[in-house]
Amino acid sequence: MLASCCLWGAGNAMKALAHVKQMEGGGYTEHLLDKHLLKVGDGAKQFAAIVGSGKWAELAGRWHDLGKYSREFQGYIRTASGYDRQQAHVEALPGRVDHSTAGAIHAVNTLGLPGRVLAYLIAGHHAGLPDWEKLEEGTGGSLRERLERKDLLENALAADISDALLHADTPSLQIPGGRGGFALWVRILFSCLVDADFLDTEAFMDGERMRQRGSYTSLEALRPRLERHLDALTQVAPDTPVNRLRADILRQCRGSAAKDPGFFSLTVPTGGGKTLSGMAFAMDHALIHGKRRIIHVIPYTSIIEQTANIFRKIFDEAVIEHHSSLDPDQETARSRLAVENWDAPVIVTTSVQFFESLFAARTSRCRKLHNLVDSVVVLDEVQLLPPAFLQPILDTLNLLVEHYGVTVVLSTATQPALETRRDSFGRNQLRGLDHVHEIIADPDVLYSALERVRVHLPDDLNAGTDWQTIANEVTGHDSVLVIVNTRRQARELHALLPPGTIHLSALMCGEHRSDVIAGIKQKLNNGEPMRVVSTQLVEAGVDLDFPVVYRALAGLDSIAQAAGRCNREGRLASGEVVVFVPPEPAPPGMMRRAAAKTVSVLAGNGDDPLARSNFSTFFRLFYDDTDLDEKKISHLLTPGDNLDVQFRTAAKRFRIIDDIGQAVLVRYHGKEDDRNIDKRLNTLRAEGPSRWLMRKLQRYSVNVSDWHFQQLVEDSQIIEEIHPGIWAQMAGTTIYDPVLGLALETDAPSASDLVV
């Protein structure tokens, strides 16, 4: 280990500090810079060794904080007010000193052009991966400009730094996937650096929290729990044709687990038990092939809690539920410690969190990426991959499978057309996923066996019906589920239906939705009649079984998902699915185009709307009418000869939901005496965010559009900023309705209103 260095000559002998921590009894504890650099280098090397890039990560770790050797930084860290744990490792403070550029310059000076790989990592280890050149506003300074600040390195090198720390030979520049894989490789190296840096800082700042890490149960130990759960379900499940088919699906999943890693498709009709069968495949496959974790990706934040709860009942504390509703952006030491690095064996996350992380620049989003290596990723409802980003997503999935030991399972009842396609001139229309192995031996036979509904189409798929007419028709059914396209439509129709009608939408927090869905299931089990109006949040992962389902015209895949909530257990000879055209067209953009393609497909194939061949036609028509790299992400992330990549611009543009809005914590009380939310908000106010607390509070968050959020903020008696960047409903207000959720009185055109 290096000796503590002397700075700026013998007359000013001083230990270089990386961080300081105030002690309860007064004074402070020092985190020596040389020890920090060596420890981060070792940690990053260990993380990156799994992809054969340990030397690159080690050098990034050793040089990432070289700028802290400067007189300016050492003076700053010694005079910063309070020396407390929230200030010692944060750049965004008054009078801050740039300590990340010096190491980036040193990497280029030492290694030449290959040193730019390290320059991206080091320059971005606080503020996020930079762009090489500034192309647009809101993306920060360019790496090219920062590398011109030679004075920053000179200030650091004025200290007496060991040659062993500064010197290095150039590692081999073997990029997985070549030029097209450069950006992903850099992000994974960045993840190794950032996680190692955070963990070493955490060990110094909060040793007890650090000791709690890495204590998860292994996949080997989790497998018997899954076996017991599946055995228990088999014993209590009645001997019905549907349950026999589910048992056969599970058998086929387990039988395919020994196949070589790669791409798999799990094509099973809705209600066939894909969730648990897919987990059984993932578990067996992971153990046979030495995979490190299982990541289950779900399209909607609004229904992630159900799947997470299923797995948590089986695996308990080994499950991390991670989505973006309350992902802290405030760069404080405390919030950094609360950010997940996905070191658990089972992760349940959303498509937004998963894919935006793969294209992110921010440290908190990228930190987890090295833990994707050697994992099994189950993409649930894969047909909902965002079309505008489909090409860069598929390119990245191919890289993960080919170069990073990832197995990907494409799980859905309606497989999209993701194979490579070329036009008549041989040009790529889609660089797709080829060599995908289907788990189910004969999906067509399975679909015929699980056919449980009749689909009724309107006489004219282009003529709308007013809400009152639809309400009158729905009222004629004692037990019925109606699925509409937007949250506003759900409220309008709900207001026209008889008292006692149940409402479901993402304006209700997760805890509220879970309570309502549990109540619906209980009534269904008891045979009690009820009417439910919902957005499409019930179409993925929510196991409901109604005799009649109404579905507003939408994409053909959505209609099939709605049909999966009808006669799900096969108790009736046939369930009834009624497709209706609402009084206004589907929202502009993807929803409207999907509805139009459905009309095109069914115009000539309406006799059997849910025939599997219809879905291939639907997706091809839909994709052919869509720019599959609308934001030119692939171009931004493909380096030129000078390794010039626009990381931050690509991350800024890769937003699956353009206006994801703002999360607001609501005071939902499921029971009259349940005041958990009030206690947790008080804890947040007093102590700030922590990982366990933010996990709990996710259950009480509602995302609203930026426009609606500003309306709430302007009324100072409704919501308050309970912690920087975290807003909550004020105590005593009635803005949260126990039936409808968050009351937004005025509609505004916003993409977030399409979040279901």
C-alpha positions in Angstrom: 0.0 0.0 0.0 1.3 3.5 -0.8 2.6 5.7 1.9 0.6 8.8 2.7 2.1 11.5 0.4 3.4 14.9 1.2 1.8 17.7 -0.7 3.5 20.8 -2.1 6.9 20.3 -0.6 8.3 19.3 2.8 7.4 22.6 4.5 3.7 21.9 3.9 3.5 18.2 4.7 -0.1 17.2 4.7 -1.9 13.9 4.2 -4.1 13.9 1.0 -7.7 13.3 1.9 -10.4 11.7 -0.2 -13.3 12.2 2.2 -13.9 13.2 5.8 -16.5 12.2 8.3 -17.6 14.2 11.4 -17.6 12.1 14.6 -20.4 12.2 17.1 -18.1 13.2 19.9 -16.4 16.0 17.9 -13.6 16.0 15.4 -13.5 14.0 12.2 -12.2 10.8 10.7 -10.0 11.0 7.6 -10.3 8.8 4.5 -6.8 8.9 2.9 -6.8 9.5 -0.8 -4.0 7.0 -1.7 -5.9 4.2 0.1 -9.1 5.2 -1.6 -7.6 5.1 -5.1 -6.0 1.7 -4.6 -9.2 0.3 -3.0 -11.4 1.6 -5.8 -8.9 0.3 -8.4 -9.0 -3.2 -6.9 -12.8 -3.2 -6.6 -13.3 -2.0 -10.2 -10.8 -4.6 -11.5 -12.6 -7.4 -9.7 -16.0 -6.3 -11.1 -14.6 -6.0 -14.7 -12.6 -9.2 -14.6 -15.8 -11.1 -15.6 -15.7 -9.4 -19.0 -11.9 -9.6 -19.4 -11.4 -5.8 -18.9 -10.1 -5.8 -15.4 -7.0 -3.7 -16.2 -9.0 -0.9 -17.8 -11.2 -0.7 -14.7 -8.3 -0.8 -12.4 -6.6 2.1 -14.0 -9.9 4.1 -14.0 -10.2 3.4 -10.2 -6.6 4.5 -9.5 -6.8 7.7 -11.5 -10.4 8.8 -11.0 -9.7 11.1 -8.1 -6.2 12.3 -9.1 -7.6 15.9 -9.0 -8.1 15.6 -5.3 -4.3 15.9 -4.8 -4.4 19.5 -5.8 -3.9 22.2 -3.2 -7.3 23.7 -4.1 -9.2 20.5 -3.4 -7.3 19.7 -0.2 -8.0 23.2 1.1 -11.7 22.9 0.1 -12.3 19.6 1.8 -10.7 20.9 5.0 -12.7 24.0 5.1 -16.1 22.8 3.8 -18.7 23.5 6.5 -19.3 20.8 9.0 -17.3 18.0 7.3 -20.5 16.0 7.4 -21.2 12.8 5.4 -23.6 14.5 3.0 -21.1 17.1 1.9 -17.8 15.3 1.9 -18.3 13.4 -1.5 -20.5 15.8 -3.5 -19.3 18.0 -6.3 -22.4 20.3 -6.4 -21.4 22.5 -3.5 -20.6 26.3 -3.5 -16.9 26.7 -4.1 -16.5 23.1 -5.4 -13.2 22.1 -7.1 -13.1 20.1 -10.3 -11.3 16.9 -9.2 -12.4 14.5 -12.0 -10.8 16.2 -15.1 -7.2 15.8 -14.0 -7.3 12.0 -14.1 -9.0 12.1 -17.5 -6.2 14.2 -18.9 -3.5 12.0 -17.3 -5.1 8.9 -19.0 -4.8 10.5 -22.4 -1.3 11.8 -21.7 -0.2 8.3 -20.5 -2.0 6.0 -23.0 -2.6 8.2 -26.0 -5.8 7.7 -28.0 -6.9 4.5 -26.0 -6.7 6.7 -22.9 -9.9 8.4 -24.1 -11.7 5.2 -22.9 -10.6 6.0 -19.4 -11.1 9.7 -19.9 -14.9 9.2 -20.4 -15.1 7.1 -17.2 -13.0 9.4 -15.0 -14.4 12.7 -16.2 -17.9 11.3 -15.7 -17.7 9.5 -12.4 -19.7 12.2 -10.6 -21.7 14.1 -13.2 -22.2 11.2 -15.6 -20.6 10.1 -18.9 -19.9 13.1 -21.1 -20.3 13.8 -24.8 -17.1 14.1 -26.8 -18.5 17.2 -28.5 -21.3 19.5 -27.4 -24.2 19.1 -29.9 -27.1 20.6 -28.0 -28.0 22.4 -24.8 -28.6 20.6 -21.6 -25.9 18.0 -22.0 -23.1 19.6 -20.0 -19.6 20.3 -21.1 -17.8 18.2 -23.7 -15.0 15.9 -22.9 -12.9 17.5 -25.7 -13.1 20.9 -24.0 -12.3 19.4 -20.6 -9.2 17.7 -21.8 -7.8 21.1 -22.7 -7.7 22.1 -19.0 -4.1 21.1 -18.6 -3.8 23.3 -15.5 -6.0 20.9 -13.5 -3.6 18.0 -14.0 -0.6 20.3 -13.3 -2.1 21.3 -10.0 -2.6 17.7 -9.0 0.9 16.6 -10.1 2.4 19.4 -7.9 1.8 17.0 -5.1 4.3 14.2 -4.4 2.4 11.3 -5.9 3.9 7.8 -6.2 5.2 6.9 -9.7 3.6 3.4 -9.1 0.2 5.1 -9.0 0.7 7.3 -12.0 2.5 4.9 -14.4 0.7 2.3 -16.6 1.1 0.3 -19.8 -1.7 0.5 -22.3 -4.1 -2.5 -21.9 -5.2 -4.4 -24.9 -8.1 -2.6 -26.7 -10.3 -5.6 -27.4 -13.8 -4.2 -27.6 -16.6 -6.8 -27.3 -18.7 -6.4 -30.4 -16.2 -4.1 -32.2 -17.1 -0.5 -33.0 -20.8 -1.2 -32.6 -20.2 -2.5 -29.1 -17.9 0.4 -27.9 -20.6 2.4 -26.1 -22.0 -0.5 -24.1 -18.5 -1.7 -23.2 -17.6 1.8 -21.9 -20.8 1.9 -19.9 -20.1 -1.4 -18.3 -16.6 -0.3 -17.3 -18.2 2.9 -16.0 -20.5 0.8 -13.9 -17.5 -1.0 -12.4 -15.8 2.2 -11.5 -18.9 3.9 -10.1 -20.0 1.0 -8.0 -16.4 0.4 -6.6 -16.2 4.1 -5.8 -19.6 4.2 -4.1 -18.9 1.0 -2.1 -15.5 2.2 -0.8 -17.0 5.6 0.1 -19.9 3.8 1.8 -17.5 1.6 3.8 -15.9 4.7 5.2 -19.1 6.8 5.7 -21.3 4.0 7.0 -19.6 0.8 7.9 -22.7 -0.8 9.3 -24.6 -0.2 6.0 -21.7 -1.7 4.1 -21.7 -4.8 6.2 -25.3 -5.4 5.3 -24.4 -5.7 1.6 -23.6 -9.0 0.0 -25.6 -11.0 2.5 -28.3 -12.2 0.0 -29.2 -15.8 -0.3 -27.7 -17.6 -3.2 -29.6 -18.9 -6.2 -28.7 -22.4 -5.1 -30.4 -21.9 -1.8 -33.4 -20.2 -3.4 -34.2 -23.1 -5.7 -35.7 -25.3 -3.0 -38.0 -22.5 -2.0 -39.3 -22.3 -5.6 -39.7 -26.1 -5.6 -41.8 -26.0 -2.5 -44.0 -23.2 -3.8 -44.6 -25.0 -7.1 -45.4 -28.3 -5.3 -47.8 -26.5 -3.0 -49.6 -25.0 -6.0 -49.9 -28.3 -7.7 -51.4 -29.9 -4.7 -54.2 -27.3 -4.2 -54.9 -26.7 -7.9 -58.1 -28.5 -9.1 -57.6 -31.1 -11.9 -59.0 -29.0 -14.8 -57.9 -28.9 -18.5 -56.4 -25.4 -17.9 -54.3 -26.6 -15.0 -53.1 -29.6 -16.8 -51.9 -27.4 -19.6 -50.2 -25.1 -17.1 -48.4 -28.1 -15.7 -47.3 -29.1 -19.1 -46.0 -25.6 -19.8 -44.0 -25.7 -16.6 -42.6 -29.1 -17.6 -41.5 -27.9 -21.0 -39.8 -24.8 -19.4 -37.8 -26.9 -17.0 -36.9 -29.3 -19.8 -35.5 -26.6 -21.9 -33.3 -25.1 -19.2 -30.3 -27.1 -20.1 -30.1 -25.7 -23.6 -27.1 -23.5 -24.4 -27.5 -19.8 -23.3 -28.8 -17.4 -25.8 -32.2 -16.1 -26.9 -35.4 -18.0 -25.9 -39.0 -17.3 -26.6 -41.8 -18.4 -24.2 -44.9 -18.2 -26.3 -47.9 -19.0 -24.0 -51.5 -17.7 -24.2 -52.5 -15.3 -21.4 -53.5 -17.3 -18.4 -51.0 -20.1 -19.1 -48.8 -19.5 -16.1 -45.9 -17.7 -17.8 -44.7 -15.9 -14.7 -43.9 -18.9 -12.6 -42.9 -21.2 -15.5 -40.6 -18.5 -16.8 -39.0 -18.2 -13.3 -38.6 -22.0 -13.2 -36.8 -21.9 -16.5 -34.6 -19.0 -15.4 -33.7 -20.6 -12.1 -32.8 -24.0 -13.6 -30.9 -22.4 -16.6 -29.0 -20.1 -14.2 -27.8 -22.9 -12.0 -26.9 -25.2 -14.9 -24.9 -22.5 -16.7 -23.5 -20.6 -13.8 -25.5 -17.4 -14.2 -25.4 -15.0 -11.3 -28.9 -13.5 -11.1 -32.3 -13.4 -12.6 -33.8 -10.1 -13.8 -37.5 -10.0 -14.5 -38.4 -7.0 -16.7 -42.1 -5.8 -16.7 -43.5 -3.1 -19.0 -45.5 -1.1 -16.5 -44.6 0.5 -13.3 -48.2 0.3 -12.3 -48.2 -3.5 -12.1 -44.7 -4.3 -11.0 -45.8 -4.7 -7.4 -47.9 -7.8 -8.2 -45.0 -9.7 -9.8 -42.6 -8.5 -7.1 -45.0 -9.8 -4.4 -45.3 -13.2 -6.1 -41.5 -13.6 -6.1 -41.2 -12.1 -2.6 -43.5 -14.7 -1.2 -41.2 -17.3 -2.6 -37.8 -15.8 -2.1 -38.4 -13.2 0.6 -35.5 -10.7 1.1 -33.6 -12.0 -1.9 -35.8 -9.9 -4.3 -35.2 -6.3 -5.2 -38.1 -4.3 -6.7 -36.6 -1.4 -8.5 -38.3 1.2 -10.7 -37.9 4.9 -11.4 -40.7 6.5 -9.5 -38.5 7.5 -6.6 -35.0 7.0 -8.0 -33.2 9.9 -6.2 -31.5 12.3 -8.5 -30.1 14.6 -5.9 -26.4 13.8 -5.7 -25.8 13.7 -2.0 -23.8 11.0 -0.2 -26.9 9.8 1.5 -29.0 9.4 -1.6 -26.2 7.7 -3.4 -26.1 5.1 -0.7 -29.8 4.5 -1.3 -29.4 3.8 -5.1 -29.6 0.1 -6.1 -26.6 -1.6 -7.7 -28.6 -4.8 -8.4 -26.4 -7.1 -6.3 -29.4 -9.3 -5.2 -30.0 -12.6 -6.9 -33.6 -11.7 -8.1 -34.4 -8.3 -9.5 -37.9 -7.2 -10.6 -37.8 -4.0 -12.6 -39.6 -2.1 -15.3 -38.8 -1.7 -19.0 -38.2 2.0 -18.4 -35.6 1.4 -15.6 -33.9 -1.5 -17.5 -33.6 -0.1 -20.9 -33.0 3.6 -20.0 -30.2 2.3 -17.7 -28.6 0.5 -20.7 -28.5 3.8 -22.5 -27.9 6.1 -19.5 -25.1 8.5 -18.8 -25.9 9.2 -15.1 -24.0 7.5 -12.4 -27.0 6.3 -10.5 -28.5 4.7 -13.6 -25.3 3.1 -14.9 -24.1 1.8 -11.5 -25.9 -1.5 -11.9 -24.8 -2.4 -15.4 -21.9 -4.7 -14.5 -24.3 -6.9 -12.6 -26.2 -7.7 -15.8 -23.3 -9.8 -16.9 -23.9 -13.5 -16.7 -27.6 -13.1 -15.9 -30.9 -14.4 -17.1 -33.2 -11.6 -18.3 -36.9 -12.3 -18.7 -38.6 -9.7 -20.8 -42.2 -10.0 -19.8 -44.8 -8.9 -22.4 -42.0 -8.3 -24.9 -44.4 -7.1 -27.5 -44.5 -3.8 -25.6 -40.9 -2.9 -26.4 -40.9 0.8 -27.4 -41.0 0.9 -31.2 -39.2 4.3 -31.5 -36.2 2.7 -29.8 -36.6 -0.8 -31.0 -33.4 -0.9 -33.2 -30.9 0.2 -30.6 -32.6 -2.0 -28.0 -32.3 -5.1 -30.2 -28.7 -4.2 -31.0 -27.9 -4.0 -27.3 -29.7 -7.3 -26.5 -27.6 -9.0 -29.2 -24.4 -7.6 -27.6 -25.4 -8.7 -24.1 -26.2 -12.3 -25.3 -23.1 -12.6 -27.6 -20.5 -11.0 -25.4 -21.7 -10.7 -21.8 -23.1 -14.1 -21.0 -26.7 -13.0 -20.8 -29.6 -15.3 -21.6 -32.7 -13.4 -22.8 -36.3 -14.9 -22.6 -38.9 -13.2 -24.7 -42.1 -14.0 -22.8 -45.5 -13.1 -24.2 -48.8 -14.5 -25.6 -48.3 -12.3 -28.7 -44.7 -12.6 -30.0 -43.7 -9.5 -32.0 -41.9 -9.9 -35.4 -38.3 -9.3 -34.2 -36.4 -11.4 -36.7 -34.0 -9.7 -39.1 -35.8 -8.3 -42.2 -34.4 -6.9 -45.4 -36.1 -5.0 -48.2 -36.2 -6.0 -51.9 -32.7 -4.4 -52.3 -31.2 -6.5 -49.5 -31.0 -3.5 -47.2 -31.7 -4.1 -43.5 -35.2 -3.0 -42.4 -34.5 -4.4 -39.0 -31.3 -5.8 -37.4 -33.2 -8.3 -35.4 -32.9 -11.2 -32.9 -32.0 -14.4 -34.8 -31.5 -17.9 -33.6 -34.3 -17.6 -31.0 -35.2 -21.0 -29.5 -38.9 -21.5 -28.7 -39.4 -23.2 -25.3 -42.9 -24.5 -26.1 -42.8 -27.5 -28.6 -46.0 -26.5 -30.5 -47.5 -23.1 -29.6 -50.3 -23.6 -32.2 -51.6 -26.7 -30.5 -51.3 -25.0 -27.1 -53.3 -22.0 -28.3 -56.1 -24.2 -29.6 -56.2 -26.1 -26.3 -56.4 -22.8 -24.3 -59.0 -21.1 -26.5 -61.6 -19.9 -23.9 -63.3 -16.9 -25.4 -65.3 -15.6 -28.4 -64.4 -12.1 -29.6 -67.2 -9.8 -30.9 -66.2 -7.0 -33.2 -68.4 -4.0 -34.0 -70.0 -3.9 -37.5 -67.9 -0.8 -38.3 -64.4 -0.6 -36.8 -64.2 3.1 -37.8 -67.4 4.4 -36.2 -67.2 5.5 -32.5 -69.9 4.9 -29.8 -70.7 7.5 -27.1 -69.8 6.7 -23.5 -73.4 6.7 -22.3 -74.3 4.0 -24.8 -71.3 2.0 -23.7 -72.2 2.5 -20.1 -75.8 1.3 -20.7 -74.5 -1.8 -22.4 -72.0 -2.5 -19.6 -74.6 -2.0 -16.9 -76.6 -4.9 -18.4 -73.9 -7.3 -17.1 -73.6 -8.2 -13.5 -69.9 -9.1 -13.6 -67.8 -7.3 -16.3 -64.4 -5.8 -16.8 -64.0 -2.7 -19.1 -60.6 -1.7 -20.3 -60.0 1.7 -21.8 -57.0 3.5 -23.3 -56.4 6.4 -20.9 -56.8 7.5 -17.3 -59.3 10.2 -18.4 -61.4 7.7 -20.2 -61.5 5.5 -17.1 -62.8 8.3 -15.0 -65.4 9.4 -17.6 -66.9 5.9 -18.0 -66.7 5.2 -14.2 -68.8 8.3 -13.6 -71.6 6.9 -15.8 -71.8 3.5 -14.3 -73.8 2.4 -11.2 -72.6 3.1 -7.7 -70.1 0.5 -6.4 -68.3 0.2 -9.8 -64.6 -0.3 -9.1 -62.0 2.0 -10.7 -58.3 1.2 -11.5 -55.7 3.4 -13.0 -52.2 4.7 -12.3 -53.6 7.7 -10.6 -53.9 5.3 -7.7 -50.7 4.5 -5.8 -49.3 1.0 -5.9 -50.5 0.2 -2.4 -54.0 1.3 -3.3 -54.0 -0.7 -6.6 -52.8 -3.8 -4.8 -55.6 -3.5 -2.2 -58.3 -3.0 -4.9 -57.0 -5.9 -7.1 -56.9 -8.2 -4.0 -60.5 -7.2 -3.3 -61.5 -7.9 -6.9 -59.9 -11.3 -6.7 -61.7 -12.1 -3.5 -65.1 -11.2 -4.9 -64.4 -13.2 -8.0 -63.5 -16.2 -5.9 -66.7 -15.8 -3.9 -68.8 -15.5 -7.1 -69.9 -12.0 -6.2 -70.9 -9.8 -9.2 -69.0 -6.6 -9.8 -68.2 -4.1 -12.5 -64.6 -2.8 -13.0 -63.3 0.0 -15.2 -59.6 0.0 -15.7 -56.8 1.3 -17.9 -54.7 -1.3 -19.6 -52.6 -1.8 -16.4 -54.6 -5.0 -15.8 -53.4 -6.4 -19.2 -50.0 -7.5 -18.0 -49.4 -9.7 -14.9 -52.8 -9.2 -13.2 -54.6 -12.4 -12.9 -58.3 -11.6 -13.1 -61.1 -13.9 -14.4 -64.3 -12.3 -15.7 -67.1 -13.8 -17.7 -67.3 -10.7 -19.9 -64.6 -8.2 -20.9 -65.1 -5.0 -22.9 -62.0 -3.6 -24.7 -61.7 -0.2 -26.3 -60.2 -0.5 -29.8 -56.4 -0.7 -29.5 -53.4 -2.7 -30.8 -54.3 -6.3 -31.6 -51.8 -7.4 -28.9 -53.8 -5.3 -26.3 -57.0 -6.9 -27.4 -55.4 -10.4 -26.9 -54.2 -9.3 -23.4 -57.7 -8.2 -22.5 -59.1 -11.5 -23.6 -56.7 -13.1 -21.2 -58.7 -11.6 -18.3 -61.9 -13.4 -19.6 -62.8 -17.0 -18.6 -59.1 -17.3 -17.6 -59.7 -20.6 -15.6 -61.9 -22.1 -18.3 -64.9 -22.5 -16.0 -67.3 -21.4 -18.7 -67.9 -23.0 -22.1 -66.8 -19.7 -23.5 -66.2 -16.2 -22.2 -67.3 -13.1 -24.1 -64.9 -10.4 -25.3 -66.5 -7.3 -26.8 -64.4 -4.8 -28.8 -65.9 -1.3 -29.0 -64.8 1.9 -30.7 -64.7 4.7 -28.2 -66.2 8.1 -29.0 -62.8 9.7 -29.7 -59.8 8.1 -31.5 -57.0 6.6 -29.6 -54.4 9.1 -28.3 -52.0 10.3 -31.1 -48.8 8.5 -31.6 -48.1 4.8 -31.0 -51.6 4.0 -29.6 -53.4 5.5 -32.6 -51.1 3.8 -35.1 -51.6 0.5 -33.3 -55.3 0.8 -33.5 -55.2 1.7 -37.2 -53.1 -1.4 -37.9 -55.6 -3.5 -36.0 -58.4 -2.3 -38.2 -56.2 -3.1 -41.3 -55.5 -6.7 -40.1 -59.1 -7.5 -39.0 -60.7 -6.1 -42.1 -59.6 -9.2 -43.9 -59.2 -11.7 -41.0 -62.0 -10.8 -38.6 -63.5 -14.3 -38.4 -60.8 -15.3 -35.9 -59.3 -12.1 -34.5 -56.9 -13.8 -32.2 -55.4 -16.2 -34.7 -51.6 -16.3 -34.2 -50.9 -15.5 -37.8 -52.7 -12.2 -37.3 -50.1 -11.0 -34.8 -47.2 -11.5 -37.2 -49.0 -9.4 -39.8 -50.0 -6.8 -37.2 -46.4 -6.3 -35.9 -44.9 -6.2 -39.4 -47.3 -3.6 -40.5 -46.8 -1.6 -37.3 -43.0 -1.8 -37.4 -42.8 -1.0 -41.2 -44.7 2.2 -40.4 -42.4 3.2 -37.6 -38.9 4.8 -37.4 -37.3 2.1 -35.2 -34.5 4.5 -34.3 -36.4 7.7 -34.2 -33.9 9.6 -32.0 -30.8 8.3 -34.0 -29.4 6.7 -30.8 -27.3 4.2 -32.8 -25.5 7.0 -34.7 -24.8 8.9 -31.5 -23.2 5.8 -29.9 -21.1 4.6 -32.8 -17.6 6.0 -32.4 -15.5 7.5 -35.2 -11.8 6.9 -35.5 -11.1 9.2 -32.6 -13.5 7.3 -30.2 -15.9 10.2 -30.3 -19.2 9.2 -28.7 -22.2 11.4 -27.6 -23.1 9.5 -24.4 -25.1 12.3 -22.7 -27.0 13.3 -25.8 -28.0 9.7 -26.4 -29.1 9.3 -22.8 -31.1 12.5 -23.0 -32.9 11.4 -26.1 -33.5 7.8 -24.9 -36.6 8.5 -22.9 -39.2 5.8 -23.3 -41.8 8.2 -21.9 -40.9 11.7 -23.0 -42.8 13.4 -20.2 -42.4 10.9 -17.3 -43.4 13.7 -15.0 -42.9 13.9 -11.3 -43.6 11.4 -8.5 -45.8 12.6 -5.7 -46.2 10.7 -2.5 -49.8 10.4 -1.4 -51.3 9.7 2.0 -53.3 6.6 1.1 -54.6 4.7 4.1 -55.8 1.2 3.3 -57.2 0.7 6.7 -58.7 3.2 9.1 -55.9 2.7 11.6 -53.1 2.2 9.0 -50.9 5.3 9.3 -47.7 3.7 8.0 -47.4 6.4 5.2 -47.6 9.2 7.7 -44.9 7.7 9.8 -42.6 7.1 6.8 -43.1 10.6 5.6 -42.1 11.9 9.0 -39.0 9.7 8.9 -38.1 11.0 5.4 -38.5 14.6 6.6 -36.3 14.0 9.7 -33.6 11.7 8.3 -33.7 12.0 4.5 -33.8 9.2 2.0 -32.4 5.7 2.7 -32.6 2.6 0.6 -35.2 0.8 2.7 -37.3 3.9 3.2 -37.5 4.7 -0.5 -38.4 1.1 -1.3 -41.4 1.4 1.1 -42.4 4.8 -0.2 -42.5 3.6 -3.8 -45.7 1.9 -2.9 -47.3 5.3 -2.2 -46.1 7.3 -5.2 -48.2 8.5 -8.2 -46.6 9.9 -11.3 -48.2 13.1 -12.7 -47.3 15.1 -15.8 -45.1 18.1 -15.5 -48.1 20.3 -16.3 -50.2 18.8 -13.6 -47.3 18.9 -11.2 -46.9 22.7 -11.7 -50.7 23.1 -11.0 -50.2 21.2 -7.7 -47.2 23.2 -6.7 -48.9 26.5 -7.3 -51.5 25.5 -4.8 -49.3 25.7 -1.7 -51.9 24.0 0.4 -51.9 20.6 -1.5 -48.3 19.2 -1.8 -45.0 20.1 -0.2 -41.3 19.4 -0.9 -40.7 17.1 2.0 -37.0 16.6 1.0 -35.1 18.2 -1.9 -36.6 16.8 -5.0 -39.2 14.7 -3.2 -42.8 15.9 -3.0 -45.7 14.7 -0.9 -49.3 15.3 -0.3 -49.7 17.6 2.7 -51.4 16.2 5.8 -55.1 16.9 6.2 -55.7 17.5 2.4 -58.3 15.6 0.4 -56.6 15.5 -2.9 -56.3 11.8 -2.8 -59.7 10.1 -3.4 -60.1 6.6 -1.8 -61.8 5.4 -5.1 -60.2 7.3 -7.9 -56.8 8.1 -6.5 -55.1 11.4 -7.1 -57.6 14.1 -8.0 -56.4 16.1 -11.0 -59.2 18.4 -11.9 -58.0 19.7 -15.2 -56.8 17.7 -18.2 -53.7 18.7 -20.1 -52.2 17.1 -23.2 -49.3 15.1 -21.9 -47.5 11.9 -22.7 -47.7 10.9 -19.0 -51.5 10.7 -19.2 -50.9 7.7 -21.4 -49.0 5.9 -18.7 -51.3 3.2 -17.5 
